[in-house]
Amino acid sequence: MATYNRKPKVDNPVQGTKNEDEIYENDQKLKLVLQASQLGMWEWDMRTNQVFWDERMHHIFGYFDKSFDQQLETFRKHIHPDDLPKLRQAVEEAIAEDKPYHVELRIIWDDQSIHYNIGQGIVLKDQSGAPEKLIGASLDITDIRQKDERMELAVQAISDGIWDWPDMKSNKTWWSPKFYALLGMEDGELEATVENFRELTHPDDRLSPAEIAQHIREDKPIDIELRLCHKTEGYKWFRNQGQVFRDLQGKPVRMAGAIADISQAKEAEFALTHTNEMLRKANEYLDNFVFTVAHDLRSPVANLKSLVELFKTQANAEDPIVSRIDLSVERLEQTLRGLIQILDVQKAESKIAHTLHFQEVLDKLMQEMEYRLAEYKVDIEASFEVGQIRYMEAYLESIMRNLISNAAKYSQEKNTPLIHIATRKSGPYVVLEVTDNGVGIDLSRFKDKIFKPFERLSRKSSGHGIGLHLIKTMVEKNGGKIEVVSKLNEGTTFTIYLKPYA
């Protein structure tokens, strides 16, 4: 740390005066101030063209290990050629107009590196008014300028347009060159003000004073989509983001942010929305058509079945033709029932979701399936780590009913049928696992067919072949998923990831 020493005291007080002590002390203080401020002091004698520098000035110009030839030309050779006219003008104005000398210059060191310097001074004149000396101080601002240049390059490089409202009491703002370019304008073509930004904004997208006040009051960042008027292309979509800055007392004093052109993304979004709407209408029409046809076929199929039964009573019941007709009608009826069941599931709405308890649902199904489970002599174990879920009651009952029914139907005679039902939490899902010790599934053969409608993987029992397809449809309808692990003659585990309804 720099220190200063008082002028040494002398034995004879006559040799020193109070004024001399003060002058000496003030001089030492001035040196400390100059050291702390990193200012270099200089003097130019205009009559002899000699230049006098202090130690700091030598460092500013890169003279660390050698002395400076104190001539004006030596000083000038270090000035960037493009800045010489600016230097000449500053000197001439200081002389002619009696104004302070002030100029920013680029300094070229002997190693050809460029440094930035600000110089300030005053002209001293003799009694006749002729310029005699120019004295002043210089400061190296290389670090500051390099940071400014980096910031300017960063602003130019990013695709966003930067805006700044430095004083929220004022209407004046600042827009970066990219900001103007995004609106099809030249830099500075339109005055950057709060009012002009509001005028550029589509009337339907302008924030009200109350909304702006809410952002400021709640210290909530601005992040909105709005339309701004492009100079030649009309209104375009932009994303406007900003943040309020506060003083030490917490008062909002500044706001800054950026705009990004999202026109292409919005056009794609609108196109996708339109396409989705068209698909929704087409699917709705198709669903209604299939649903209507399926339900309308129920009556003709029922009549056809009655006619076959009547034909069987009047003809030979053992007639193979009659048996084939009866079998075909039976399959048609089962297929129709399965199709209607699938359509009913797909048309169900999530608004009927409720908070359901797994144990209560299981108890209900146990009563409903009591005789079927007794027929297969099935034991059921349950351990519900997660006791409840918000789900559609018809869906959860159907999922558990089909899994329990399948496990019972495809049990092995050599084992006592055992079904274990459990729940657990996994991320956003409630996982329902149903494990049995039945005949299992040959996944090498049927992996791609397990969840397809009307696919039967075994002839061991009758069925429509739609149970697992229905489970998959119901689970995936709300963003869930289903997995299966199975080994022949060992058993099967179905893992259902149920995503609760909002």
Secondary structure, DSSP 8 states (H G I E B T S, - for coil): ----------SSGGG--HHHHHHHHHHHHHHHHHHHHT-EEEEEETTTTEEEE-HHHHHHTT-SSS----BHHHHHTTB-GGGHHHHHHHHHHHHHS---EEEEEEEE-TT--EEEEEEEEEEEE-TTS-EEEEEEEEEE-HHHHHHHHHHHHHHHHSSSEEEEES-TTSSB-EE-HHHHHHTT--TTSS--BHHHHHHHB-GGG---HHHHHHHHHTT--EEEEEEEEETTTEEEEEEEEEEEEE-TTS-EEEEEEEEEE-HHHHHHHHHHHHHHHHHHHHHHHHHHHHHHHHHHHHHHHHHHHHHHHHHHHHS-TT-HHHHHHHHHHHHHHHHHHHHHHHHHHHH--GGGEEEEEHHHHHHHHHHHTHHHHHHHT-EEEEEESS-EEEEEHHHHHHHHHHHHHHHHHT--TTS--EEEEEEEEETTEEEEEEEE-SS---HHHHTTTTTSTT--S-SSS---S-HHHHHHHHHHTTT-EEEEEEETTTEEEEEEEE----
